Amino acid sequence: MQGGSSGIVYGGLKYQARCITDVRADAGSTTFLAGTLSLKEENEVHLIRLLPGENELVCDGLFYHPNEIWDLKSCPFDHRLFSTVYTSGEGYGASVWKIPELYGQSNSPQLEQLFTLDDHTDKIRCVLWWPLGKHDKLISINDRNIFLWNIDPSNKSAKVISQGSADMLPNLRGGAWDPHNHNTVATITDSSLHFWDLRSMKRSNAIEHAHIRDVDYNPKKQNIIATAEDEFGIRLWDLRMLKHPLKDLPGHSHWTWAVRHNPEYDELILSAGTDSAVNLWLAKVGTDDSGPESPSGSPTRQEEPLLHSYTDYEDSIYGIAWSSHDPSLFASLSYDGRVVLESVKPHLQRK
């Protein structure tokens, strides 16, 4: 099924951008943070909110950020906290920031930098918050290592408590933290996906020989993950049986860059790619979808898994985020700085 876009457009980003995140801790409204990626200009973080009862996205706060933003995550337990990974051209860094009280001001005050994650000597790739509830730990991932931090935002402090080395692996490029088990994290390399036990900081399992660009845990179903892969498109896996994927879904016509499970509807998945499209998938996984049990040893291909393709973009899509306040909504961010909010309600009847 193909189609265009009838979404709500936010055009306030002046520069190129890759990063958008749902503000999960803001339980009262559909809110996102988006960050820009300009080499020569002073970059910005936009706090974007959907006006209740209206089809309009507004800027609740515009904050200057000193460097290009390559990773942006909102704190799951405090709507005023978020992390960024950035580069100044001389190196990469990561910080946790606090949004000031705005009090209806027309000019947003400066962000408060609570602390930096500055024990990295290699290129830092991303910061991970445990997605469920309040947690005093953070994970940061660089090319060669995974770090577990103890954080105290009220005292503006962060301290490394353990570190895992990936010396025998290709460069680490990103990851995801298991929402069902705070001791497990998945990390992406150029040719594999590895799972770590944070208690020992050792690797516990892996999916080999796969050029994975993104990974996401299903927040409603334990042991289920989705991967976005160059060669195979989107794959669903059961962590207890990694020999074969549970399900293969087609990828994009160019690189499939991001994949996200819906926070409430466990069979809905979003993907985004450099073909300037966002795809909505219905990915049913049942007991008969297990790859190892199929006679051919190959995954089951689902009939008509594509619910809709949102194609009204002019540039690559690197950022997608479901709204946790209203799981029928998602926001996408194209490289030209265009944010579009879409509703999937017309497609929920297929479930």
Phi, psi and omega in degrees: 000124179252162178181168179266219182227136173238026188280177178267126185259134170248117184251027186277348180280122184274342187238172176298153186206152178233340196245127172219144182216143174287138175271086187298325185285349176274089186285348186267350184201165174276111189224142179225156168246136176229142182233146186264169189220063181258132182286322188255338184261163174285124188281168187225150167245127181252129172265111190247131183230141173277122177294126182298133179077003181229154178266065182211134172260130181238157177268113178274347179187137176236120188236136179281137179236132191290340188224170177298132183261117181253347178207138183215124179225137176270142178293131184285350183238355177217113187292348180266357182252144173203163180242152172225148165250134190214165174227142178260002188095336179259345181171174181255149176214173178215143181216158169251132187241158175237128176283127180289161172296132187266323177052038176070017181291142178284327176254117184289136176288175184289147170294150175258121178276108184286313177196161176250153176258084197250022176271006183274134171253337175266176182291115180284138186254315184199163174239138181239130169260141173294126196286349185245111171072187183281135183212137184265022180236151172229154173241137169234146184234127171242188185305325190241350189215159170240130183245138172251124184249145165261123184242149175221088183301327182293329177259007177054049183226150175213136183221133176291127178251340174198162185214138175243140184258139177247037188301328183270002182256159165298172185303134171289144186231353182164190180174185179210149181256129183295116181290344181266348183208107185287359176264004184235134176223145176255138177235146182260137167242183180294339186221013183194170175234127184239143179251136185242143170263114185290345178288324179252347187056037177243154176285136184251336182195172183200154166249114186264164172056048178217125178274088187265131178259339181203154178218145179212134176278144172285117184288345183258336182240119179293145176075006180251128176230159173241141176235147173253119187234144181299314187278327192243004181076233183252133179231142173254138184230149168258121186297344179273349183215083188266005181294321178225148175290154175289323188208140171252130171241148180298155175266199177269168182287345171234207183297132171273113194260327186217149177219138182216129170284146174290141182290344184236314181268100194292346181264356181266133180226139172255145170224153179223153184210177179277008170270013177064041180219152169240129182247140176252123184244146169254104188249084179283129178235115179240184182293339181268007182262008184286124180303311183300333181275347181287143185303324183275351183073014181244156183292158179277132176262125186279146176288130173044060182283343183278114178279320183195149174238122180265112192240009184274058179229157180246000183215171181298147178254114178254339185237128173223148181206126171286151171276124176283337177288320177224096186294357174274001181244146171218155176243142175235151182231117176269161188298337179278007175089016183265120176260130178233130176259126182238152173252135177259008182305321179299343185254357182289339180294340179285346185290000000 
